[in-house]
């Protein structure tokens, strides 16, 4: 087919989003369980999933609140985990900038790891897509993902409410985070960021208000950026020689 | 028990803040490219914050009162190892949990 119809683009988006169901369902269920174990009600858990739709930040907030960390520290730490969303936003702006303000606001709300990753790839491959087709694809990817995120958060919360004590759920959050972190360690720069973050967090563990985590985050970011710079310069030199 | 005021403050402000981060370029700044050094730092935010959060939880688990704990340490190593090897989040959570409960059963 020479030209794609908007309808076929919609179904392509749904198909591209569908494999993520395998990640979204267990992950949101686990969040529901962990949140209710930490003392959140079903309504509070669902509200968080609907307003935030970002698993890692939600887990971060619950874990810190559970440990009686000051509210502002819990908030800043969870937002720091979501800073990458600003990068996604910047990266999609050349493609979606001409949409209406309302459309861009909805796109911003549904801007999650999966919608971003699928869209930016397809936009590069299909530079001739109209703004309407780009929006259709973007929202189509969210169709199999976001409603299930809400739904299985509730299911997890209901499971968590009826679960017996003593299931060692204290360790659900560390295991989830480790599983999220491992695939991120793709380059030397990512490894450096993670390493500096771990060392700093352990050294500053006793610091008041959990400030050690914020310092670890900032130093880790700087380490990653610095190693990336060094490595890209080296690659340039070797490429030019 | 989490204080309800603190909880709702975080839920609402985290929601608003996350939306603001997603909206800032799409909605407000528009097509002005970010300086490369800013993008370079943003790329490493998640990988800089999450390991710092998780490391103390693994080394000093609260369930054991901060004592290093073999089943929890083994679970952490397995989760990280499977994640690095298979790059599969759900698989590493499942095998990590299996290690934890297996370890607790055998040693507990």
Interface residues (C-beta under 8 A of the other chain):
Chain A: X22 X23 X26 X27 X30 X38 X39 X40 X44 X47 X48 X50 X51 X52 X53 X54 X56 X57 X58 X60 X61 X63 X65 X66 X67 X71 X74 X75 X77 X78 X79 X80 X81 X82 X83 X84 X85 X86 X87 X88 X89 X90 X92 X93 X94 X96 X97 X101 X104 X105 X107 X108 X109 X111 X168 X170 X171 X172 X173 X174 X175 X176 X177 X178 X179 X180 X181 X182 X183 X184 X185 X189 X190 X193 X194 X195 X196 X197 X198 X200 X201 X202 X205 X212 X213 X216 X217 X218 X219 X220 X221 X222 X223 X224 X225 X228 X229
Chain B: X1 X2 X6 X7 X8 X9 X10 X11 X12 X13 X14 X15 X16 X17 X18 X19 X21 X22 X23 X24 X25 X26 X27 X29 X30 X31 X33 X34 X37 X39 X40 X41 X42 X43 X44 X45 X46 X47 X48 X49 X50 X51 X52 X53 X54 X55 X56 X57 X58 X59 X60 X61 X62 X63 X72 X75 X76 X79 X80 X81 X82 X83 X84 X87 X88 X89 X90 X92 X93 X96 X97 X100 X101 X104
